[in-house]
Amino acid sequence: MENDSLPRHYLLPGGVFAHPEPHQVTTVLGSCVAVCLWDSDRRLGGINHYLLALWNGEGLPTPRYGNIAIHKLAEKVERAGAKRSRIKAKIFGGSSILQTQSGLLNVGERNIQVAVDLLEEMQIPIVARHVGGPQGRRIIFNTHTGEVWMRILPSISSARERVAVGR
C-alpha cells in the first residue's frame, strides 16, 4: 500500500487535507477520529483528523470539531473535483484510551457518533470503519486509490507494563 513515489503529508490533529493530485497522508489517532472521503471515478480523496465531536459555538469554528471538520472535508474534496453522489467514506479512531472513574466521559464514542450521524445526513455511505477499542491507530491514506493502511498501536497500559518489566 505504501507508495514511495507519492508526495507525503502528515496530518496534525485539527487538520483537513484534500488535493487534486495523489498523496499519501499519515495521521495518528487515539480518541480522535479521521474521516477519509474518496471519489472512485475521479480517483481523488481527502482526510480530516478531529479531536472533539461538536463545536459549542464559543471561539472559532475550527476543524478540531467533528461537525466542522467533516463539512470542511466534503467541501475541499468537492472543490478538488469529486462529485458528492460518488463520494464514499471510511472512518477510523475513536478509541477509549483514557478511562474515567465514572465511565461517563467517552470522547472517542462521541467522535465516532458524530461522524456516523453527519455522513448519514450528508448521504455519504460509510464503506469501511475501524473504530473504538482501547488502542490508538496509525493510518496512511492513499488519496489516489482510496486504500488505507492501518497499524494498531500499543495501549497505554501495556506500554506501562513493558516499562515496569524492563526495570
mmCIF file of the C-alpha atoms, coordinates in Angstrom:
data_MODEL
# 
_entry.id   MODEL 
# 
loop_
_atom_site.group_PDB 
_atom_site.id 
_atom_site.type_symbol 
_atom_site.label_atom_id 
_atom_site.label_alt_id 
_atom_site.label_comp_id 
_atom_site.label_asym_id 
_atom_site.label_entity_id 
_atom_site.label_seq_id 
_atom_site.pdbx_PDB_ins_code 
_atom_site.Cartn_x 
_atom_site.Cartn_y 
_atom_site.Cartn_z 
_atom_site.occupancy 
_atom_site.B_iso_or_equiv 
_atom_site.pdbx_formal_charge 
_atom_site.auth_seq_id 
_atom_site.auth_comp_id 
_atom_site.auth_asym_id 
_atom_site.auth_atom_id 
_atom_site.pdbx_PDB_model_num 
ATOM 1   C CA . MET A 1 1   ? 0.000   0.000  0.000   1.00 0.00 ? 1   MET A CA 1 
ATOM 2   C CA . GLU A 1 2   ? 2.719   2.490  0.847   1.00 0.00 ? 2   GLU A CA 1 
ATOM 3   C CA . ASN A 1 3   ? 3.935   4.186  -2.303  1.00 0.00 ? 3   ASN A CA 1 
ATOM 4   C CA . ASP A 1 4   ? 7.320   5.884  -2.138  1.00 0.00 ? 4   ASP A CA 1 
ATOM 5   C CA . SER A 1 5   ? 6.679   7.838  -5.343  1.00 0.00 ? 5   SER A CA 1 
ATOM 6   C CA . LEU A 1 6   ? 3.689   9.757  -3.936  1.00 0.00 ? 6   LEU A CA 1 
ATOM 7   C CA . PRO A 1 7   ? 4.121   13.054 -2.111  1.00 0.00 ? 7   PRO A CA 1 
ATOM 8   C CA . ARG A 1 8   ? 3.650   12.535 1.625   1.00 0.00 ? 8   ARG A CA 1 
ATOM 9   C CA . HIS A 1 9   ? 1.710   14.674 4.050   1.00 0.00 ? 9   HIS A CA 1 
ATOM 10  C CA . TYR A 1 10  ? 1.496   14.319 7.833   1.00 0.00 ? 10  TYR A CA 1 
ATOM 11  C CA . LEU A 1 11  ? -1.931  15.409 9.095   1.00 0.00 ? 11  LEU A CA 1 
ATOM 12  C CA . LEU A 1 12  ? -1.913  17.006 12.529  1.00 0.00 ? 12  LEU A CA 1 
ATOM 13  C CA . PRO A 1 13  ? -4.917  16.983 14.883  1.00 0.00 ? 13  PRO A CA 1 
ATOM 14  C CA . GLY A 1 14  ? -7.425  19.598 13.762  1.00 0.00 ? 14  GLY A CA 1 
ATOM 15  C CA . GLY A 1 15  ? -6.273  19.299 10.153  1.00 0.00 ? 15  GLY A CA 1 
ATOM 16  C CA . VAL A 1 16  ? -8.086  18.740 6.871   1.00 0.00 ? 16  VAL A CA 1 
ATOM 17  C CA . PHE A 1 17  ? -6.301  17.622 3.686   1.00 0.00 ? 17  PHE A CA 1 
ATOM 18  C CA . ALA A 1 18  ? -7.564  17.285 0.116   1.00 0.00 ? 18  ALA A CA 1 
ATOM 19  C CA . HIS A 1 19  ? -5.641  17.769 -3.109  1.00 0.00 ? 19  HIS A CA 1 
ATOM 20  C CA . PRO A 1 20  ? -6.406  17.031 -6.771  1.00 0.00 ? 20  PRO A CA 1 
ATOM 21  C CA . GLU A 1 21  ? -3.023  15.250 -7.107  1.00 0.00 ? 21  GLU A CA 1 
ATOM 22  C CA . PRO A 1 22  ? -2.372  11.856 -5.413  1.00 0.00 ? 22  PRO A CA 1 
ATOM 23  C CA . HIS A 1 23  ? -0.849  11.967 -1.932  1.00 0.00 ? 23  HIS A CA 1 
ATOM 24  C CA . GLN A 1 24  ? -0.073  9.588  0.886   1.00 0.00 ? 24  GLN A CA 1 
ATOM 25  C CA . VAL A 1 25  ? -1.426  11.092 4.127   1.00 0.00 ? 25  VAL A CA 1 
ATOM 26  C CA . THR A 1 26  ? -0.434  9.800  7.570   1.00 0.00 ? 26  THR A CA 1 
ATOM 27  C CA . THR A 1 27  ? -2.021  10.559 10.925  1.00 0.00 ? 27  THR A CA 1 
ATOM 28  C CA . VAL A 1 28  ? -2.068  9.030  14.402  1.00 0.00 ? 28  VAL A CA 1 
ATOM 29  C CA . LEU A 1 29  ? -5.346  8.633  16.279  1.00 0.00 ? 29  LEU A CA 1 
ATOM 30  C CA . GLY A 1 30  ? -6.375  7.951  19.852  1.00 0.00 ? 30  GLY A CA 1 
ATOM 31  C CA . SER A 1 31  ? -9.816  9.175  20.868  1.00 0.00 ? 31  SER A CA 1 
ATOM 32  C CA . CYS A 1 32  ? -9.679  11.442 17.800  1.00 0.00 ? 32  CYS A CA 1 
ATOM 33  C CA . VAL A 1 33  ? -11.400 10.358 14.594  1.00 0.00 ? 33  VAL A CA 1 
ATOM 34  C CA . ALA A 1 34  ? -10.268 10.575 10.983  1.00 0.00 ? 34  ALA A CA 1 
ATOM 35  C CA . VAL A 1 35  ? -12.767 10.529 8.143   1.00 0.00 ? 35  VAL A CA 1 
ATOM 36  C CA . CYS A 1 36  ? -11.439 9.610  4.699   1.00 0.00 ? 36  CYS A CA 1 
ATOM 37  C CA . LEU A 1 37  ? -13.582 10.618 1.719   1.00 0.00 ? 37  LEU A CA 1 
ATOM 38  C CA . TRP A 1 38  ? -12.906 9.214  -1.746  1.00 0.00 ? 38  TRP A CA 1 
ATOM 39  C CA . ASP A 1 39  ? -14.418 9.517  -5.222  1.00 0.00 ? 39  ASP A CA 1 
ATOM 40  C CA . SER A 1 40  ? -13.524 6.346  -7.147  1.00 0.00 ? 40  SER A CA 1 
ATOM 41  C CA . ASP A 1 41  ? -14.390 7.799  -10.567 1.00 0.00 ? 41  ASP A CA 1 
ATOM 42  C CA . ARG A 1 42  ? -12.138 10.830 -10.144 1.00 0.00 ? 42  ARG A CA 1 
ATOM 43  C CA . ARG A 1 43  ? -9.631  8.813  -8.068  1.00 0.00 ? 43  ARG A CA 1 
ATOM 44  C CA . LEU A 1 44  ? -9.207  11.559 -5.516  1.00 0.00 ? 44  LEU A CA 1 
ATOM 45  C CA . GLY A 1 45  ? -9.864  11.942 -1.858  1.00 0.00 ? 45  GLY A CA 1 
ATOM 46  C CA . GLY A 1 46  ? -9.183  13.739 1.366   1.00 0.00 ? 46  GLY A CA 1 
ATOM 47  C CA . ILE A 1 47  ? -8.931  13.184 5.100   1.00 0.00 ? 47  ILE A CA 1 
ATOM 48  C CA . ASN A 1 48  ? -9.543  15.055 8.345   1.00 0.00 ? 48  ASN A CA 1 
ATOM 49  C CA . HIS A 1 49  ? -8.458  14.499 11.964  1.00 0.00 ? 49  HIS A CA 1 
ATOM 50  C CA . TYR A 1 50  ? -10.695 15.948 14.653  1.00 0.00 ? 50  TYR A CA 1 
ATOM 51  C CA . LEU A 1 51  ? -10.382 15.928 18.434  1.00 0.00 ? 51  LEU A CA 1 
ATOM 52  C CA . LEU A 1 52  ? -13.884 16.709 19.730  1.00 0.00 ? 52  LEU A CA 1 
ATOM 53  C CA . ALA A 1 53  ? -17.335 15.895 18.405  1.00 0.00 ? 53  ALA A CA 1 
ATOM 54  C CA . LEU A 1 54  ? -19.184 19.210 18.393  1.00 0.00 ? 54  LEU A CA 1 
ATOM 55  C CA . TRP A 1 55  ? -18.311 22.887 18.306  1.00 0.00 ? 55  TRP A CA 1 
ATOM 56  C CA . ASN A 1 56  ? -20.248 24.560 21.112  1.00 0.00 ? 56  ASN A CA 1 
ATOM 57  C CA . GLY A 1 57  ? -20.438 27.984 19.474  1.00 0.00 ? 57  GLY A CA 1 
ATOM 58  C CA . GLU A 1 58  ? -17.665 29.515 21.591  1.00 0.00 ? 58  GLU A CA 1 
ATOM 59  C CA . GLY A 1 59  ? -14.448 30.641 19.948  1.00 0.00 ? 59  GLY A CA 1 
ATOM 60  C CA . LEU A 1 60  ? -13.693 29.860 16.329  1.00 0.00 ? 60  LEU A CA 1 
ATOM 61  C CA . PRO A 1 61  ? -15.444 27.029 14.450  1.00 0.00 ? 61  PRO A CA 1 
ATOM 62  C CA . THR A 1 62  ? -12.236 25.141 13.616  1.00 0.00 ? 62  THR A CA 1 
ATOM 63  C CA . PRO A 1 63  ? -11.819 21.609 12.241  1.00 0.00 ? 63  PRO A CA 1 
ATOM 64  C CA . ARG A 1 64  ? -10.774 20.489 15.718  1.00 0.00 ? 64  ARG A CA 1 
ATOM 65  C CA . TYR A 1 65  ? -14.502 19.709 15.988  1.00 0.00 ? 65  TYR A CA 1 
ATOM 66  C CA . GLY A 1 66  ? -16.118 16.881 14.044  1.00 0.00 ? 66  GLY A CA 1 
ATOM 67  C CA . ASN A 1 67  ? -19.183 18.792 12.900  1.00 0.00 ? 67  ASN A CA 1 
ATOM 68  C CA . ILE A 1 68  ? -16.894 21.450 11.367  1.00 0.00 ? 68  ILE A CA 1 
ATOM 69  C CA . ALA A 1 69  ? -14.149 19.096 10.095  1.00 0.00 ? 69  ALA A CA 1 
ATOM 70  C CA . ILE A 1 70  ? -16.488 16.748 8.205   1.00 0.00 ? 70  ILE A CA 1 
ATOM 71  C CA . HIS A 1 71  ? -18.234 19.582 6.348   1.00 0.00 ? 71  HIS A CA 1 
ATOM 72  C CA . LYS A 1 72  ? -14.891 21.270 5.531   1.00 0.00 ? 72  LYS A CA 1 
ATOM 73  C CA . LEU A 1 73  ? -13.500 17.977 4.225   1.00 0.00 ? 73  LEU A CA 1 
ATOM 74  C CA . ALA A 1 74  ? -16.511 17.388 1.962   1.00 0.00 ? 74  ALA A CA 1 
ATOM 75  C CA . GLU A 1 75  ? -16.193 20.949 0.611   1.00 0.00 ? 75  GLU A CA 1 
ATOM 76  C CA . LYS A 1 76  ? -12.458 20.544 -0.086  1.00 0.00 ? 76  LYS A CA 1 
ATOM 77  C CA . VAL A 1 77  ? -12.882 17.170 -1.799  1.00 0.00 ? 77  VAL A CA 1 
ATOM 78  C CA . GLU A 1 78  ? -15.650 18.590 -3.985  1.00 0.00 ? 78  GLU A CA 1 
ATOM 79  C CA . ARG A 1 79  ? -13.532 21.665 -4.848  1.00 0.00 ? 79  ARG A CA 1 
ATOM 80  C CA . ALA A 1 80  ? -10.730 19.280 -5.873  1.00 0.00 ? 80  ALA A CA 1 
ATOM 81  C CA . GLY A 1 81  ? -13.124 17.693 -8.388  1.00 0.00 ? 81  GLY A CA 1 
ATOM 82  C CA . ALA A 1 82  ? -15.124 14.995 -6.589  1.00 0.00 ? 82  ALA A CA 1 
ATOM 83  C CA . LYS A 1 83  ? -18.869 14.710 -7.051  1.00 0.00 ? 83  LYS A CA 1 
ATOM 84  C CA . ARG A 1 84  ? -20.931 14.326 -3.842  1.00 0.00 ? 84  ARG A CA 1 
ATOM 85  C CA . SER A 1 85  ? -23.048 11.480 -5.253  1.00 0.00 ? 85  SER A CA 1 
ATOM 86  C CA . ARG A 1 86  ? -19.917 9.361  -5.845  1.00 0.00 ? 86  ARG A CA 1 
ATOM 87  C CA . ILE A 1 87  ? -18.121 10.012 -2.548  1.00 0.00 ? 87  ILE A CA 1 
ATOM 88  C CA . LYS A 1 88  ? -17.636 7.120  -0.111  1.00 0.00 ? 88  LYS A CA 1 
ATOM 89  C CA . ALA A 1 89  ? -16.340 7.350  3.468   1.00 0.00 ? 89  ALA A CA 1 
ATOM 90  C CA . LYS A 1 90  ? -14.049 5.370  5.742   1.00 0.00 ? 90  LYS A CA 1 
ATOM 91  C CA . ILE A 1 91  ? -13.764 6.218  9.442   1.00 0.00 ? 91  ILE A CA 1 
ATOM 92  C CA . PHE A 1 92  ? -11.028 5.384  11.943  1.00 0.00 ? 92  PHE A CA 1 
ATOM 93  C CA . GLY A 1 93  ? -10.177 6.086  15.580  1.00 0.00 ? 93  GLY A CA 1 
ATOM 94  C CA . GLY A 1 94  ? -12.407 6.944  18.496  1.00 0.00 ? 94  GLY A CA 1 
ATOM 95  C CA . SER A 1 95  ? -10.531 4.807  20.994  1.00 0.00 ? 95  SER A CA 1 
ATOM 96  C CA . SER A 1 96  ? -11.287 4.810  24.709  1.00 0.00 ? 96  SER A CA 1 
ATOM 97  C CA . ILE A 1 97  ? -7.660  5.303  25.656  1.00 0.00 ? 97  ILE A CA 1 
ATOM 98  C CA . LEU A 1 98  ? -8.268  7.144  28.919  1.00 0.00 ? 98  LEU A CA 1 
ATOM 99  C CA . GLN A 1 99  ? -10.919 5.661  31.177  1.00 0.00 ? 99  GLN A CA 1 
ATOM 100 C CA . THR A 1 100 ? -12.643 7.870  33.734  1.00 0.00 ? 100 THR A CA 1 
ATOM 101 C CA . GLN A 1 101 ? -13.809 6.692  37.141  1.00 0.00 ? 101 GLN A CA 1 
ATOM 102 C CA . SER A 1 102 ? -17.481 7.092  36.203  1.00 0.00 ? 102 SER A CA 1 
ATOM 103 C CA . GLY A 1 103 ? -17.054 5.963  32.606  1.00 0.00 ? 103 GLY A CA 1 
ATOM 104 C CA . LEU A 1 104 ? -19.411 8.805  31.558  1.00 0.00 ? 104 LEU A CA 1 
ATOM 105 C CA . LEU A 1 105 ? -16.852 10.784 29.563  1.00 0.00 ? 105 LEU A CA 1 
ATOM 106 C CA . ASN A 1 106 ? -16.082 8.827  26.430  1.00 0.00 ? 106 ASN A CA 1 
ATOM 107 C CA . VAL A 1 107 ? -14.804 11.311 23.886  1.00 0.00 ? 107 VAL A CA 1 
ATOM 108 C CA . GLY A 1 108 ? -13.998 8.558  21.392  1.00 0.00 ? 108 GLY A CA 1 
ATOM 109 C CA . GLU A 1 109 ? -17.573 7.254  21.267  1.00 0.00 ? 109 GLU A CA 1 
ATOM 110 C CA . ARG A 1 110 ? -18.955 10.768 20.766  1.00 0.00 ? 110 ARG A CA 1 
ATOM 111 C CA . ASN A 1 111 ? -16.416 11.409 17.997  1.00 0.00 ? 111 ASN A CA 1 
ATOM 112 C CA . ILE A 1 112 ? -17.475 8.210  16.214  1.00 0.00 ? 112 ILE A CA 1 
ATOM 113 C CA . GLN A 1 113 ? -21.176 9.001  16.561  1.00 0.00 ? 113 GLN A CA 1 
ATOM 114 C CA . VAL A 1 114 ? -20.848 12.491 15.074  1.00 0.00 ? 114 VAL A CA 1 
ATOM 115 C CA . ALA A 1 115 ? -19.100 11.003 12.014  1.00 0.00 ? 115 ALA A CA 1 
ATOM 116 C CA . VAL A 1 116 ? -21.792 8.362  11.541  1.00 0.00 ? 116 VAL A CA 1 
ATOM 117 C CA . ASP A 1 117 ? -24.626 10.859 12.008  1.00 0.00 ? 117 ASP A CA 1 
ATOM 118 C CA . LEU A 1 118 ? -23.208 13.594 9.760   1.00 0.00 ? 118 LEU A CA 1 
ATOM 119 C CA . LEU A 1 119 ? -22.195 11.242 6.960   1.00 0.00 ? 119 LEU A CA 1 
ATOM 120 C CA . GLU A 1 120 ? -25.679 9.724  7.004   1.00 0.00 ? 120 GLU A CA 1 
ATOM 121 C CA . GLU A 1 121 ? -27.215 13.216 6.940   1.00 0.00 ? 121 GLU A CA 1 
ATOM 122 C CA . MET A 1 122 ? -24.923 14.142 4.009   1.00 0.00 ? 122 MET A CA 1 
ATOM 123 C CA . GLN A 1 123 ? -25.897 10.883 2.260   1.00 0.00 ? 123 GLN A CA 1 
ATOM 124 C CA . ILE A 1 124 ? -22.279 9.710  2.087   1.00 0.00 ? 124 ILE A CA 1 
ATOM 125 C CA . PRO A 1 125 ? -22.097 5.936  2.622   1.00 0.00 ? 125 PRO A CA 1 
ATOM 126 C CA . ILE A 1 126 ? -19.557 4.530  5.073   1.00 0.00 ? 126 ILE A CA 1 
ATOM 127 C CA . VAL A 1 127 ? -17.853 1.634  3.288   1.00 0.00 ? 127 VAL A CA 1 
ATOM 128 C CA . ALA A 1 128 ? -15.249 0.804  5.955   1.00 0.00 ? 128 ALA A CA 1 
ATOM 129 C CA . ARG A 1 129 ? -14.617 1.558  9.595   1.00 0.00 ? 129 ARG A CA 1 
ATOM 130 C CA . HIS A 1 130 ? -12.212 0.566  12.322  1.00 0.00 ? 130 HIS A CA 1 
ATOM 131 C CA . VAL A 1 131 ? -13.303 2.444  15.426  1.00 0.00 ? 131 VAL A CA 1 
ATOM 132 C CA . GLY A 1 132 ? -13.470 2.178  19.210  1.00 0.00 ? 132 GLY A CA 1 
ATOM 133 C CA . GLY A 1 133 ? -11.475 -0.164 21.379  1.00 0.00 ? 133 GLY A CA 1 
ATOM 134 C CA . PRO A 1 134 ? -8.709  0.626  23.845  1.00 0.00 ? 134 PRO A CA 1 
ATOM 135 C CA . GLN A 1 135 ? -5.827  1.289  21.446  1.00 0.00 ? 135 GLN A CA 1 
ATOM 136 C CA . GLY A 1 136 ? -4.679  4.033  19.119  1.00 0.00 ? 136 GLY A CA 1 
ATOM 137 C CA . ARG A 1 137 ? -4.087  3.681  15.393  1.00 0.00 ? 137 ARG A CA 1 
ATOM 138 C CA . ARG A 1 138 ? -1.628  4.984  12.837  1.00 0.00 ? 138 ARG A CA 1 
ATOM 139 C CA . ILE A 1 139 ? -3.219  5.249  9.411   1.00 0.00 ? 139 ILE A CA 1 
ATOM 140 C CA . ILE A 1 140 ? -1.909  6.049  5.961   1.00 0.00 ? 140 ILE A CA 1 
ATOM 141 C CA . PHE A 1 141 ? -4.480  7.096  3.358   1.00 0.00 ? 141 PHE A CA 1 
ATOM 142 C CA . ASN A 1 142 ? -3.704  6.962  -0.353  1.00 0.00 ? 142 ASN A CA 1 
ATOM 143 C CA . THR A 1 143 ? -5.835  9.736  -1.841  1.00 0.00 ? 143 THR A CA 1 
ATOM 144 C CA . HIS A 1 144 ? -5.495  8.230  -5.349  1.00 0.00 ? 144 HIS A CA 1 
ATOM 145 C CA . THR A 1 145 ? -6.544  4.627  -4.672  1.00 0.00 ? 145 THR A CA 1 
ATOM 146 C CA . GLY A 1 146 ? -8.679  5.148  -1.560  1.00 0.00 ? 146 GLY A CA 1 
ATOM 147 C CA . GLU A 1 147 ? -6.663  2.472  0.255   1.00 0.00 ? 147 GLU A CA 1 
ATOM 148 C CA . VAL A 1 148 ? -5.941  2.833  3.961   1.00 0.00 ? 148 VAL A CA 1 
ATOM 149 C CA . TRP A 1 149 ? -3.078  1.073  5.714   1.00 0.00 ? 149 TRP A CA 1 
ATOM 150 C CA . MET A 1 150 ? -3.535  0.850  9.477   1.00 0.00 ? 150 MET A CA 1 
ATOM 151 C CA . ARG A 1 151 ? -1.346  -0.154 12.385  1.00 0.00 ? 151 ARG A CA 1 
ATOM 152 C CA . ILE A 1 152 ? -2.776  -0.723 15.869  1.00 0.00 ? 152 ILE A CA 1 
ATOM 153 C CA . LEU A 1 153 ? -0.626  0.997  18.479  1.00 0.00 ? 153 LEU A CA 1 
ATOM 154 C CA . PRO A 1 154 ? 0.183   -0.468 21.899  1.00 0.00 ? 154 PRO A CA 1 
ATOM 155 C CA . SER A 1 155 ? -2.225  0.601  24.626  1.00 0.00 ? 155 SER A CA 1 
ATOM 156 C CA . ILE A 1 156 ? -1.038  2.939  27.350  1.00 0.00 ? 156 ILE A CA 1 
ATOM 157 C CA . SER A 1 157 ? -1.454  0.204  29.980  1.00 0.00 ? 157 SER A CA 1 
ATOM 158 C CA . SER A 1 158 ? 0.631   -2.330 28.001  1.00 0.00 ? 158 SER A CA 1 
ATOM 159 C CA . ALA A 1 159 ? 3.308   0.340  27.460  1.00 0.00 ? 159 ALA A CA 1 
ATOM 160 C CA . ARG A 1 160 ? 3.392   0.928  31.229  1.00 0.00 ? 160 ARG A CA 1 
ATOM 161 C CA . GLU A 1 161 ? 3.706   -2.814 31.832  1.00 0.00 ? 161 GLU A CA 1 
ATOM 162 C CA . ARG A 1 162 ? 6.663   -3.051 29.432  1.00 0.00 ? 162 ARG A CA 1 
ATOM 163 C CA . VAL A 1 163 ? 8.418   -0.163 31.180  1.00 0.00 ? 163 VAL A CA 1 
ATOM 164 C CA . ALA A 1 164 ? 7.858   -1.758 34.598  1.00 0.00 ? 164 ALA A CA 1 
ATOM 165 C CA . VAL A 1 165 ? 9.103   -5.141 33.368  1.00 0.00 ? 165 VAL A CA 1 
ATOM 166 C CA . GLY A 1 166 ? 12.162  -3.545 31.793  1.00 0.00 ? 166 GLY A CA 1 
ATOM 167 C CA . ARG A 1 167 ? 13.369  -2.056 35.088  1.00 0.00 ? 167 ARG A CA 1 
# 
